[in-house]
Amino acid sequence: MSKTAQDIQDSIFKKMTADQKVEVGIRLWFLGKALMDARNTHGTVRPEKIADRGRRHPR
């Protein structure tokens, strides 16, 4: 039986620490905000530029 996308996601999240899960949540929030802002500016602002502003820790 092959794994579903949900099974794979569950496996990844089970291996993550709480801090990593919070970081993913923060980045997703900034991405969503950037997409909403880009929608409001008719696509003239690129979401990745706005989302990078929310990074707390450089990679």
C-alpha positions as a Markdown table, in Angstrom:
| # | Residue | x | y | z |
|---|---|---|---|---|
| 1 | Met | 0.0 | 0.0 | 0.0 |
| 2 | Ser | 1.5 | 3.4 | -1.0 |
| 3 | Lys | 1.4 | 6.3 | 1.4 |
| 4 | Thr | -0.9 | 9.2 | 0.9 |
| 5 | Ala | 0.2 | 12.8 | 1.0 |
| 6 | Gln | -1.4 | 13.1 | 4.4 |
| 7 | Asp | 0.6 | 10.1 | 5.7 |
| 8 | Ile | 3.9 | 11.6 | 4.5 |
| 9 | Gln | 3.0 | 15.0 | 6.0 |
| 10 | Asp | 2.2 | 13.3 | 9.4 |
| 11 | Ser | 5.5 | 11.4 | 9.3 |
| 12 | Ile | 7.4 | 14.7 | 8.7 |
| 13 | Phe | 5.6 | 16.6 | 11.5 |
| 14 | Lys | 6.0 | 13.8 | 14.0 |
| 15 | Lys | 9.8 | 14.1 | 13.5 |
| 16 | Met | 9.8 | 17.9 | 14.0 |
| 17 | Thr | 10.5 | 19.6 | 17.3 |
| 18 | Ala | 7.9 | 22.0 | 18.7 |
| 19 | Asp | 10.2 | 24.9 | 17.8 |
| 20 | Gln | 10.4 | 23.8 | 14.2 |
| 21 | Lys | 6.6 | 23.5 | 14.1 |
| 22 | Val | 6.2 | 27.0 | 15.4 |
| 23 | Glu | 8.8 | 28.3 | 12.8 |
| 24 | Val | 6.8 | 26.6 | 10.0 |
| 25 | Gly | 3.6 | 28.3 | 11.3 |
| 26 | Ile | 5.3 | 31.7 | 11.5 |
| 27 | Arg | 6.6 | 31.4 | 7.9 |
| 28 | Leu | 3.2 | 30.2 | 6.6 |
| 29 | Trp | 1.5 | 33.2 | 8.3 |
| 30 | Phe | 4.0 | 35.6 | 6.7 |
| 31 | Leu | 3.5 | 33.8 | 3.3 |
| 32 | Gly | -0.3 | 34.2 | 3.6 |
| 33 | Lys | 0.1 | 37.8 | 4.6 |
| 34 | Ala | 2.4 | 38.4 | 1.7 |
| 35 | Leu | 0.0 | 36.8 | -0.7 |
| 36 | Met | -2.9 | 38.9 | 0.5 |
| 37 | Asp | -0.7 | 42.0 | 0.2 |
| 38 | Ala | 0.3 | 41.1 | -3.3 |
| 39 | Arg | -3.3 | 40.5 | -4.2 |
| 40 | Asn | -4.1 | 44.0 | -2.9 |
| 41 | Thr | -1.3 | 45.5 | -5.0 |
| 42 | His | -2.3 | 43.6 | -8.1 |
| 43 | Gly | 0.8 | 41.5 | -8.1 |
| 44 | Thr | 3.3 | 44.3 | -8.2 |
| 45 | Val | 5.0 | 43.2 | -5.0 |
| 46 | Arg | 6.6 | 39.7 | -5.0 |
| 47 | Pro | 5.5 | 37.6 | -2.0 |
| 48 | Glu | 9.0 | 36.1 | -1.4 |
| 49 | Lys | 10.4 | 39.5 | -0.7 |
| 50 | Ile | 7.8 | 40.3 | 1.9 |
| 51 | Ala | 7.9 | 36.9 | 3.5 |
| 52 | Asp | 11.7 | 37.2 | 3.9 |
| 53 | Arg | 11.1 | 40.1 | 6.2 |
| 54 | Gly | 9.5 | 37.8 | 8.8 |
| 55 | Arg | 12.5 | 35.5 | 9.1 |
| 56 | Arg | 13.7 | 35.3 | 12.6 |
| 57 | His | 16.8 | 33.2 | 12.0 |
| 58 | Pro | 18.9 | 33.2 | 8.9 |
| 59 | Arg | 19.4 | 29.8 | 7.3 |
